Amino acid sequence: MLSYQHAFHAGNHADVIKHLCWIGVINSLKKKEKPFTLFDTHAGAGVYDLTDAMSAKNKEYETGISRLTSEGFKVQNAKAALPVLLEDYLALCEPFLADNAYPGSPIISVKAKRESDFLHLMELHPGEFEKLERNIAKIGARNNHVHKRDGYEGLRALTPPKPNRGAILIDPPYERASEYSDVIKGVEQVFKRWQQAQIVVWYPLLSERAGAKHGASEIMCEKLAQLGKPCFKAEICVAENTSDAGMYGSGVFVLNPPWQLDAQLEKALDYVVSRLGSVDEGINARARVSWVIEDN
């Protein structure tokens, strides 16, 4: 089951919340001089050409990142400082958008980390891996490692890192219902070896139209919370949860989150939903950040 192509969805609302959160985690790790290690279990191609056939088919970026970089958005916020997290995200994306491209999480990691920090990118899809390898090689920065391997197997082999600082991004396509339990098992196995790991899990919010996968994200989050780590979730919805809505939003479940990431993400998402929603289009975009187990 390696048919998923993220290019169809590059730059959409799901990428916005996922990449905002991931940049926030990296920014927090950079507050200390000691190096850290980042892991990306489902890396994808790294960069997506928004003019190619896949990205152009549904143009999901037009209701995601494009709304945050439009001239209207810039004029609206010219006199008001953007939340720092959103400003960092847009600054990273804009050079790519100028070339009609969108940076995936691997490139965001490369650009956001320092040369002394380490990055492990894991991708099993042959075509995506080849693109990833080329895209990372073009940048040429130090300590970036690309692996053609299963992400969870890679975590078992490569964690805990030395020094014992870092974070993991888990962003599967959820093509199969069993992938939700794969995430739970993978996170559980990491914590057996690396208690301090900061972990970001992206997940879709799916309506009844998704069949067996309807409600699976919610169950997954409940089981992740049972691992007992401090955790919060942030969700963004761009449609009402009607029976035939499909994916009406998405979220990130963050375990061992860095201090104040929740507040930073909440401020950024308030700005984001003000642009993603449109009365004319009948879209009531909304976001919510809520603690599941608070860090005492």
C-alpha positions as CSV (number, residue, x, y, z in Angstrom):
1,M,0.0,0.0,0.0
2,L,2.4,2.7,-1.2
3,S,0.0,4.6,-3.5
4,Y,-0.3,7.8,-1.5
5,Q,1.1,11.0,-3.1
6,H,1.2,14.0,-0.9
7,A,1.5,16.3,-3.9
8,F,-2.3,16.2,-4.3
9,H,-2.6,17.9,-0.9
10,A,0.6,20.1,-0.7
11,G,0.0,23.4,1.1
12,N,-3.5,22.7,2.3
13,H,-4.9,23.5,5.7
14,A,-3.5,20.2,7.1
15,D,0.0,21.2,6.1
16,V,-0.5,24.6,7.7
17,I,-1.3,23.3,11.1
18,K,1.2,20.5,11.0
19,H,4.1,22.7,9.9
20,L,3.3,25.5,12.3
21,C,3.4,23.0,15.1
22,W,6.7,21.4,13.9
23,I,8.4,24.8,13.5
24,G,7.3,25.6,17.1
25,V,8.9,22.4,18.4
26,I,12.2,23.1,16.5
27,N,12.3,26.7,17.7
28,S,12.0,25.6,21.3
29,L,14.8,23.0,20.9
30,K,17.1,25.7,19.5
31,K,16.8,27.7,22.7
32,K,19.6,25.6,24.1
33,E,23.1,25.3,22.5
34,K,23.3,21.5,22.8
35,P,22.6,19.8,19.5
36,F,19.3,17.8,19.0
37,T,18.0,15.2,16.6
38,L,14.8,15.3,14.5
39,F,13.0,12.3,13.0
40,D,10.4,12.3,10.3
41,T,8.8,8.9,9.8
42,H,6.8,9.6,6.6
43,A,8.9,12.3,4.9
44,G,7.5,12.4,1.4
45,A,9.3,14.2,-1.4
46,G,10.4,17.2,0.6
47,V,9.4,19.9,-1.9
48,Y,6.2,20.0,-4.1
49,D,5.8,21.8,-7.4
50,L,2.5,23.5,-7.3
51,T,2.3,23.6,-11.1
52,D,2.6,19.9,-11.7
53,A,-0.4,17.7,-12.6
54,M,-1.0,16.3,-9.1
55,S,-0.8,19.6,-7.1
56,A,-2.8,21.4,-9.8
57,K,-5.6,18.8,-9.9
58,N,-7.4,20.0,-6.8
59,K,-5.3,23.1,-6.0
60,E,-5.7,22.5,-2.3
61,Y,-3.0,25.1,-1.6
62,E,-5.4,27.8,-2.8
63,T,-7.5,27.3,0.4
64,G,-4.4,26.8,2.6
65,I,-1.1,28.5,2.3
66,S,-2.1,30.8,-0.5
67,R,-4.6,32.5,1.6
68,L,-1.9,33.4,4.2
69,T,0.4,34.9,1.6
70,S,-2.1,36.8,-0.5
71,E,-1.8,40.5,-0.9
72,G,-5.1,40.9,1.0
73,F,-3.7,39.2,4.0
74,K,-0.5,41.2,3.9
75,V,-2.4,44.5,3.7
76,Q,-4.8,43.5,6.5
77,N,-1.9,42.8,8.8
78,A,0.6,45.4,7.7
79,K,0.1,47.5,10.9
80,A,-0.2,44.6,13.3
81,A,2.6,42.2,14.2
82,L,1.9,38.7,13.2
83,P,2.3,36.0,15.9
84,V,6.0,34.9,15.9
85,L,5.2,31.3,15.0
86,L,3.2,32.3,12.0
87,E,5.8,34.9,10.9
88,D,8.5,32.2,11.0
89,Y,6.4,29.8,9.0
90,L,5.5,32.3,6.3
91,A,9.1,33.5,6.1
92,L,10.3,29.9,5.5
93,C,7.6,29.2,2.9
94,E,7.7,32.4,0.8
95,P,10.9,31.8,-1.1
96,F,9.5,28.4,-2.3
97,L,6.1,29.9,-3.1
98,A,7.9,32.5,-5.2
99,D,9.0,29.5,-7.4
100,N,5.5,28.0,-7.3
101,A,6.6,25.3,-4.9
102,Y,5.7,24.3,-1.3
103,P,8.2,23.0,1.3
104,G,7.3,19.7,2.9
105,S,8.3,18.8,6.5
106,P,11.8,17.6,5.4
107,I,12.8,20.9,3.9
108,I,11.1,22.8,6.8
109,S,13.3,20.7,9.2
110,V,16.4,21.4,7.2
111,K,15.8,25.1,7.0
112,A,14.7,25.5,10.7
113,K,17.4,23.4,12.4
114,R,21.0,24.4,12.8
115,E,24.0,22.8,11.1
116,S,25.0,21.1,14.3
117,D,21.6,19.4,14.7
118,F,20.8,16.1,13.2
119,L,17.9,15.1,10.9
120,H,16.7,11.6,9.9
121,L,14.2,11.5,7.1
122,M,12.5,8.1,6.4
123,E,10.5,7.3,3.3
124,L,9.5,3.9,2.0
125,H,7.7,4.9,-1.3
126,P,10.4,4.4,-4.1
127,G,9.3,7.4,-6.2
128,E,9.0,9.7,-3.2
129,F,12.3,8.5,-1.8
130,E,14.2,9.3,-5.0
131,K,12.7,12.9,-5.1
132,L,13.5,13.3,-1.4
133,E,17.1,12.2,-1.9
134,R,17.5,14.7,-4.7
135,N,15.8,17.6,-2.9
136,I,17.9,17.2,0.2
137,A,21.1,16.8,-1.8
138,K,20.4,20.1,-3.5
139,I,20.5,21.9,-0.1
140,G,23.8,20.4,0.9
141,A,23.5,21.2,4.6
142,R,25.3,19.1,7.2
143,N,23.9,16.2,9.3
144,N,20.9,15.4,7.1
145,H,20.3,11.7,6.6
146,V,17.8,10.2,4.2
147,H,16.6,6.6,4.7
148,K,14.6,4.3,2.4
149,R,13.0,2.4,5.3
150,D,9.8,2.0,7.3
151,G,9.5,5.0,9.7
152,Y,8.7,3.0,12.8
153,E,11.5,0.5,12.1
154,G,13.8,3.5,11.8
155,L,12.7,4.9,15.1
156,R,13.4,1.5,16.8
157,A,16.9,1.5,15.3
158,L,17.9,5.1,15.8
159,T,16.4,6.1,19.1
160,P,17.4,7.3,21.6
161,P,19.8,9.7,20.0
162,K,22.9,11.1,21.6
163,P,22.7,13.7,23.1
164,N,19.3,12.8,24.4
165,R,17.4,15.7,22.9
166,G,15.0,15.9,20.0
167,A,11.6,15.4,18.4
168,I,9.7,13.1,16.1
169,L,7.1,14.0,13.5
170,I,4.7,11.2,12.6
171,D,2.5,12.0,9.6
172,P,1.2,8.8,8.0
173,P,-1.3,8.9,5.1
174,Y,-3.8,6.8,7.0
175,E,-4.8,4.9,3.8
176,R,-5.5,1.8,5.9
177,A,-7.5,1.8,9.1
178,S,-4.7,-0.2,10.7
179,E,-2.3,2.8,10.4
180,Y,-3.9,4.3,13.5
181,S,-2.9,1.4,15.7
182,D,0.5,1.5,14.0
183,V,1.0,5.0,15.3
184,I,0.0,4.0,18.9
185,K,2.4,1.1,18.8
186,G,5.2,3.2,17.4
187,V,4.9,5.9,20.0
188,E,4.6,3.4,22.8
189,Q,7.8,1.7,21.6
190,V,9.7,5.0,21.4
191,F,8.8,5.9,25.0
192,K,10.1,2.6,26.2
193,R,13.6,3.8,25.1
194,W,13.3,7.5,25.0
195,Q,11.1,9.0,27.7
196,Q,12.0,12.6,26.8
197,A,11.0,12.5,23.2
198,Q,8.8,15.3,22.0
199,I,6.4,13.7,19.5
200,V,4.0,15.4,17.1
201,V,1.3,13.2,15.5
202,W,-0.7,14.6,12.7
203,Y,-4.2,13.1,12.1
204,P,-7.3,13.7,9.9
205,L,-10.8,14.5,11.1
206,L,-13.1,12.4,9.0
207,S,-16.9,12.3,8.6
208,E,-19.1,9.2,8.4
209,R,-18.3,9.0,4.7
210,A,-14.9,7.6,5.7
211,G,-16.5,4.3,6.9
212,A,-14.3,2.3,9.2
213,K,-11.9,5.3,9.6
214,H,-14.6,7.5,10.9
215,G,-13.8,8.3,14.6
216,A,-10.4,6.5,14.3
217,S,-8.4,9.6,15.0
218,E,-10.4,10.4,18.1
219,I,-9.8,6.8,19.4
220,M,-6.1,7.1,18.6
221,C,-5.7,10.3,20.5
222,E,-7.4,8.7,23.6
223,K,-5.0,5.8,23.5
224,L,-2.0,8.0,23.0
225,A,-3.1,10.0,26.1
226,Q,-3.2,6.7,28.1
227,L,0.6,6.6,27.8
228,G,0.5,9.2,30.5
229,K,2.7,11.9,29.0
230,P,1.8,15.6,29.1
231,C,-0.1,16.2,25.9
232,F,-2.4,18.6,24.1
233,K,-4.1,18.6,20.8
234,A,-4.7,21.4,18.3
235,E,-7.3,21.1,15.6
236,I,-8.4,23.1,12.6
237,C,-11.8,22.6,10.9
238,V,-12.6,24.0,7.5
239,A,-16.1,22.5,7.0
240,E,-19.0,21.2,9.1
241,N,-18.9,17.6,10.2
242,T,-21.8,16.4,8.1
243,S,-22.2,12.8,7.1
244,D,-20.7,13.3,3.6
245,A,-18.1,16.0,4.4
246,G,-15.1,13.7,4.0
247,M,-12.0,15.2,5.7
248,Y,-13.5,18.3,7.4
249,G,-10.3,19.2,9.3
250,S,-7.2,17.8,10.9
251,G,-5.1,18.1,14.0
252,V,-1.9,17.5,15.8
253,F,-1.5,15.5,19.0
254,V,1.7,16.7,20.8
255,L,3.3,14.6,23.5
256,N,5.9,16.1,25.9
257,P,5.3,19.5,24.3
258,P,7.8,22.3,24.9
259,W,6.8,25.1,27.2
260,Q,4.3,27.6,25.7
261,L,3.9,25.8,22.4
262,D,0.2,25.6,23.0
263,A,-0.1,29.3,23.5
264,Q,2.1,30.1,20.4
265,L,0.1,27.7,18.3
266,E,-3.2,29.1,19.5
267,K,-2.3,32.6,18.6
268,A,-1.1,31.6,15.1
269,L,-4.2,29.5,14.4
270,D,-6.5,32.4,15.4
271,Y,-4.9,34.4,12.5
272,V,-5.0,31.4,10.2
273,V,-8.7,30.7,10.6
274,S,-9.5,34.4,10.0
275,R,-8.2,33.9,6.5
276,L,-9.2,30.3,5.7
277,G,-12.9,31.1,6.5
278,S,-15.1,32.9,4.0
279,V,-18.7,33.9,4.4
280,D,-19.1,34.0,0.6
281,E,-17.9,30.4,0.3
282,G,-20.0,29.3,3.3
283,I,-16.8,28.2,5.2
284,N,-16.7,28.6,9.0
285,A,-13.1,27.8,9.7
286,R,-12.3,27.4,13.4
287,A,-9.4,26.1,15.5
288,R,-9.0,24.9,19.0
289,V,-6.1,24.0,21.2
290,S,-6.8,22.0,24.3
291,W,-4.8,20.1,26.9
292,V,-5.5,16.4,27.5
293,I,-2.9,15.8,30.2
294,E,-1.4,19.0,31.6
295,D,2.3,19.3,32.4
296,N,2.5,19.8,36.2
